[in-house]
């Protein structure tokens, strides 16, 4: 159902409860003539003051306020594929925000269809990546829905937004403390930008970090953690079987205490500009390291060499808002096929911002001590090495011989050819 019986259009707004989305409720009503339904998605971000935000939305005029706890869905359907694919944009960023956007878009579309809305709205600006992710995901899931972005249409400063809201008696969140940075948080990580971070000549201010301890003041003793995997996914932490979402939450606190997961990155945005970003991803840093360690002993050499090429492409698709694309589906299917033997345990050492390997074991391990050892019990056939080297180097040997022979005859031939040209003149 899309048409309203009273003729009023309806829109579903992705609502955080902050200044921008609070003002957006009234703007959508006044400027666009919409009835506004708000949707708040819990992806593991702090939700202090959620009830106040919902009450404020209703006071501004939202006809309905929806809240969805999507932490488990986020972990199992988005972070799990990302971990199996070792997703890092430009080899650095674990894509926390980028992974959350298609899930939010999915729920926006579901709620829009359920309440008979014609459109969805989000609070993204025209300079960021998120507008692309929301718009493309929404249109992929339901091409009939319109997408409205108030901050993209109505360019305003913070002070102008506050003045506009006060003229209309719009209740606002506490704005007495000016935000130093723009942040986004979920289970997989925290992104920080703006303020002094925009000066790339300066080191990141310690005030930008919230989830990770300064490595200089982190504990002076390393701490070991053991993560159990089944088919590429974490299933236990230090011997205790736990849901994936709980493993992430526990590692978040544990690794953060040791200063693990700090990222300082100048990245290329989809809209064509470079931006300086600070990320905190303690759980992601540990899990990605553990997963790669286990793959190193359970995957064959050719798979280990080929898989990163597809991982890079899938990371770009995710960053660029194509999570629901046919190509992304196909790449994830390939990744799933590689994970059948990625089962076992990995132990890591956490110490002052570093994550180092401290042991791995798997029933599918391709590492065989009797083949690798230089000591007693060596089962490697040393006599086979000579023949192997001969065949392995044969193409290069043939090419080198041909090149040498040609080099010896080339000067004389070249001289004769030159004389012929001279006579013909």
C-alpha positions in Angstrom: 0.0 0.0 0.0 1.5 3.4 -1.0 -1.5 5.8 -1.2 -2.9 7.3 2.0 -6.6 7.5 2.5 -6.4 11.1 3.6 -4.3 12.0 0.6 -1.2 12.9 2.7 2.2 11.6 1.6 4.2 9.6 4.1 8.0 9.3 4.4 10.3 7.2 6.6 13.2 9.1 8.1 16.4 7.4 9.4 16.5 9.1 12.8 19.4 9.4 15.1 17.8 11.9 17.5 20.5 14.5 16.9 20.1 18.1 15.7 20.0 17.4 11.9 17.4 14.6 12.0 15.3 16.4 14.6 15.1 19.5 12.3 14.5 17.2 9.3 11.2 16.0 10.8 9.7 19.5 10.7 11.4 20.4 7.4 9.9 17.3 5.7 6.5 18.3 7.1 6.7 21.9 6.2 8.6 21.9 3.0 7.6 18.6 1.4 4.2 18.0 3.0 5.0 14.6 4.4 3.7 12.7 7.3 7.0 11.5 9.0 7.7 8.1 10.4 11.0 7.9 12.2 13.2 4.8 12.2 16.1 4.2 14.6 18.3 1.2 14.0 20.5 -0.2 16.8 23.8 -1.4 15.3 25.7 -1.3 18.5 26.2 2.4 18.8 25.6 4.2 22.1 21.9 4.8 22.5 21.9 7.0 25.7 18.9 9.2 25.7 17.0 7.1 23.1 13.7 7.5 24.9 14.1 11.3 25.1 14.9 11.3 21.3 11.7 9.3 20.5 9.6 11.6 22.7 11.2 14.6 21.0 10.3 13.1 17.6 6.7 12.7 18.6 6.6 16.2 19.9 8.0 17.6 16.7 5.2 15.8 14.9 6.3 12.3 13.8 3.2 10.2 13.4 5.1 7.0 14.3 8.5 6.1 15.8 10.0 2.8 15.0 13.1 1.2 16.8 14.8 -1.9 15.5 17.5 -3.9 17.4 19.6 -5.1 14.5 22.9 -5.9 16.2 22.7 -9.7 15.7 21.5 -9.2 12.1 24.4 -6.8 11.5 26.9 -9.2 12.9 25.6 -12.3 11.1 24.6 -11.0 7.7 27.0 -8.1 7.1 30.1 -8.4 9.4 30.4 -12.1 9.0 30.7 -11.9 5.2 33.1 -9.0 5.6 35.3 -10.9 8.0 35.4 -14.0 5.7 36.5 -11.7 2.9 39.0 -9.8 5.1 37.4 -6.6 3.9 39.6 -3.5 4.2 39.1 -0.5 1.9 42.4 0.6 0.5 44.0 -2.0 2.7 43.3 -0.1 5.9 39.7 0.8 6.7 37.5 -2.1 8.0 34.4 -0.5 6.4 32.3 -0.2 9.6 30.1 2.6 8.5 29.9 1.4 4.9 28.7 -2.0 6.1 26.0 -0.5 8.3 24.4 1.6 5.6 22.9 -1.2 3.4 21.3 -2.7 6.5 19.7 0.6 7.5 18.5 1.1 3.9 17.0 -2.4 4.0 15.0 -1.6 7.1 14.0 1.8 5.8 12.5 0.1 2.7 10.7 -2.6 4.9 9.2 0.0 7.1 8.2 2.2 4.2 6.4 -0.7 2.6 4.7 -1.6 5.9 3.4 1.9 6.6 2.5 2.8 3.1 5.2 5.4 2.6 6.1 6.9 -0.8 9.7 7.8 0.2 12.5 7.4 2.6 14.8 10.2 4.0 18.3 10.3 5.5 20.5 13.0 7.0 23.5 12.7 4.6 25.3 15.7 3.1 26.3 16.1 -0.6 30.0 15.6 0.1 30.0 12.2 1.8 29.8 8.6 0.7 26.7 7.7 2.8 24.3 9.5 0.5 25.3 7.2 -2.3 25.0 4.1 -0.1 21.5 5.0 1.1 20.2 6.1 -2.3 21.6 3.2 -4.3 20.6 0.5 -1.8 17.1 1.9 -1.5 16.6 2.1 -5.3 18.0 -1.4 -5.6 15.6 -2.9 -3.0 12.6 -0.8 -4.1 12.9 1.3 -7.3 9.4 2.9 -6.7 10.5 4.7 -3.5 11.7 8.3 -3.7 14.8 9.3 -1.7 14.8 12.7 0.1 18.0 14.1 1.6 17.2 17.4 3.5 20.8 18.3 4.2 21.6 17.9 0.5 18.8 20.2 -0.6 18.9 22.7 2.2 22.4 23.8 2.9 22.7 25.3 6.3 25.1 26.0 9.1 24.5 24.6 12.6 23.6 28.1 13.8 21.0 28.5 11.0 19.4 25.2 11.7 19.0 26.1 15.4 17.5 29.5 14.6 15.1 27.9 12.1 14.0 25.4 14.6 13.5 27.9 17.4 11.4 30.1 15.2 9.0 27.2 14.9 9.3 26.0 18.5 10.9 22.7 17.5 12.2 20.9 20.5 15.9 20.1 20.1 18.5 17.9 21.8 21.0 19.4 24.1 23.2 21.6 21.9 25.0 23.4 24.7 28.2 21.5 24.1 29.7 22.0 20.6 30.9 18.8 19.0 34.6 18.8 18.3 34.3 16.0 15.7 31.8 14.3 13.5 31.5 10.6 14.5 29.7 7.5 13.5 29.7 4.3 15.6 28.6 0.7 15.4 29.7 -2.8 16.5 32.5 -2.9 13.9 34.1 0.5 14.5 34.0 4.2 15.1 34.8 6.8 12.5 36.0 10.3 13.4 36.4 13.4 11.1 36.3 17.2 10.9 37.9 19.6 13.4 41.6 19.5 13.7 41.7 16.1 11.9 41.3 18.1 8.7 44.9 19.3 9.1 46.9 16.3 7.8 50.2 17.9 8.9 49.3 17.2 12.5 49.2 14.0 14.5 45.7 12.9 15.6 44.6 14.6 18.8 44.2 12.1 21.6 40.8 13.6 22.2 39.7 12.0 18.9 40.0 8.5 20.5 37.3 7.1 22.7 37.4 3.3 22.4 41.1 2.7 22.5 43.7 3.5 25.2 46.8 5.4 24.3 49.3 2.6 23.6 51.9 4.5 25.7 49.7 4.1 28.8 48.2 0.7 27.9 49.0 -2.2 30.2 52.7 -3.1 30.4 52.0 -6.8 30.2 50.7 -8.5 27.0 47.4 -10.3 27.1 46.7 -13.4 25.0 43.3 -14.3 23.5 42.3 -17.5 21.7 39.6 -17.3 19.1 37.9 -20.4 17.7 36.6 -20.5 14.1 34.2 -22.7 12.2 34.1 -22.3 8.4 35.7 -18.8 8.6 33.5 -17.5 11.5 34.4 -16.9 15.1 32.4 -19.2 17.4 34.4 -19.1 20.7 36.6 -16.7 22.8 39.1 -18.2 25.2 37.3 -21.5 25.1 33.8 -20.2 25.7 31.2 -20.7 23.0 29.5 -17.4 22.2 27.4 -15.8 19.5 29.3 -13.7 17.0 27.9 -10.4 18.3 29.1 -11.2 21.8 32.6 -12.1 20.7 32.8 -8.7 18.9 31.6 -6.9 22.0 34.0 -8.6 24.4 37.0 -8.1 22.0 36.0 -4.5 21.6 36.6 -3.9 25.3 39.6 -6.2 25.7 41.5 -5.0 22.6 40.6 -1.4 23.2 42.2 -1.6 26.7 45.5 -2.5 25.0 45.3 0.4 22.5 44.6 -2.0 19.6 42.7 -0.9 16.5 43.7 2.8 15.9 43.8 3.8 12.3 44.9 7.1 10.8 44.0 7.2 7.1 43.8 9.6 4.1 41.3 7.9 1.9 39.7 8.4 -1.5 36.0 9.1 -1.2 33.6 8.0 -3.9 32.6 11.6 -4.7 36.2 12.3 -5.8 37.8 14.0 -2.9 40.4 12.8 -0.4 39.5 12.9 3.3 41.5 12.4 6.5 39.8 9.9 8.7 40.5 8.5 12.2 39.0 5.0 12.9 38.9 2.9 16.0 38.2 -0.8 15.3 39.6 -2.9 18.2 37.5 -6.0 17.7 37.8 -5.9 13.9 41.6 -5.5 14.1 41.9 -8.7 16.2 39.4 -10.8 14.3 40.8 -9.9 10.9 44.3 -10.8 12.0 43.1 -14.1 13.5 41.1 -14.9 10.4 44.1 -14.3 8.1 46.4 -16.3 10.3 44.0 -19.3 10.1 43.6 -18.9 6.3 47.4 -19.0 5.9 47.5 -22.6 7.2 44.2 -23.9 5.8 44.0 -22.5 2.2 46.1 -23.6 -0.7 48.7 -21.3 -2.2 46.7 -20.6 -5.3 43.6 -19.6 -3.3 45.7 -17.4 -1.0 47.2 -15.6 -4.0 43.9 -15.2 -5.9 41.4 -14.4 -3.1 42.9 -11.0 -2.2 42.1 -9.7 -5.7 38.5 -10.4 -5.2 38.6 -9.1 -1.6 39.8 -5.8 -2.9 37.0 -5.6 -5.4 34.4 -6.5 -2.8 35.8 -3.9 -0.5 35.4 -1.3 -3.2 31.9 -2.4 -4.0 31.0 -2.2 -0.3 32.6 1.3 0.1 30.9 2.5 -3.1 27.4 1.5 -2.0 27.0 -1.7 -4.2 26.5 -4.2 -1.4 23.3 -5.5 -3.0 24.8 -5.8 -6.5 24.9 -9.0 -8.5 28.7 -8.8 -8.6 28.9 -8.5 -4.8 26.6 -11.5 -4.4 28.8 -13.5 -6.7 32.0 -12.5 -5.0 30.6 -13.4 -1.6 29.6 -16.8 -2.9 33.2 -17.4 -4.0 34.4 -16.3 -0.6 32.0 -18.7 1.1 33.4 -21.6 -1.0 36.9 -20.9 0.3 35.9 -21.0 3.9 34.9 -24.7 4.2 38.2 -25.6 5.8 38.9 -22.4 7.7 38.2 -24.0 11.0 40.5 -24.1 14.1 41.9 -21.9 16.8 44.2 -18.8 16.7 46.0 -17.3 19.7 47.0 -13.7 19.5 49.0 -11.4 21.8 47.8 -7.9 22.5 50.3 -5.4 23.6 50.5 -1.6 23.4 48.6 -1.2 20.1 50.0 -4.3 18.5 48.4 -7.6 17.6 50.9 -10.5 17.0 50.5 -14.2 16.3 51.0 -16.5 19.3 49.8 -19.9 17.8 47.3 -21.5 15.5 45.9 -25.0 15.1 43.4 -26.6 12.7 42.3 -30.1 11.7 42.6 -28.8 8.1 46.1 -27.4 8.5 48.2 -27.8 5.4 51.3 -27.1 7.4 53.1 -30.5 8.0 56.0 -30.5 10.4 57.6 -33.6 8.9 57.8 -31.8 5.6 58.8 -28.4 6.9 61.4 -29.5 9.5 65.2 -29.4 9.1 65.6 -31.8 12.0 65.0 -35.4 12.6 61.9 -36.9 11.1 62.3 -34.9 7.8 60.0 -36.6 5.2 60.8 -34.3 2.4 62.3 -36.0 -0.7 65.5 -34.0 -1.2 66.4 -36.0 -4.3 63.4 -34.6 -6.1 64.6 -31.1 -5.8 67.1 -31.3 -8.6 64.6 -32.5 -11.2 62.0 -30.0 -9.9 64.5 -27.1 -10.3 65.4 -28.3 -13.8 61.8 -28.3 -15.0 60.9 -25.1 -13.1 63.7 -23.1 -14.7 63.6 -24.7 -18.1 61.5 -21.9 -19.9 64.0 -19.3 -18.6 67.0 -21.4 -19.6 65.6 -21.8 -23.2 64.8 -18.1 -23.5 68.2 -17.1 -22.2 70.0 -19.4 -24.7 68.0 -18.1 -27.6 68.6 -14.5 -26.6 72.4 -15.1 -26.3 72.5 -16.7 -29.8 70.6 -13.8 -31.3 72.8 -11.3 -29.7 75.9 -12.8 -31.3 74.5 -12.6 -34.8 72.7 -9.3 -34.5 75.7 -6.9 -35.1 76.8 -8.5 -38.4 73.3 -8.6 -39.7 72.6 -5.1 -38.7 75.9 -4.0 -40.5 74.9 -5.7 -43.7 71.5 -4.2 -43.7 73.0 -0.8 -43.2 75.3 -1.3 -46.2 72.4 -2.4 -48.4 70.4 0.8 -47.5 73.5 2.9 -48.3 74.0 1.3 -51.8 70.3 1.8 -52.6 70.6 5.5 -52.0 
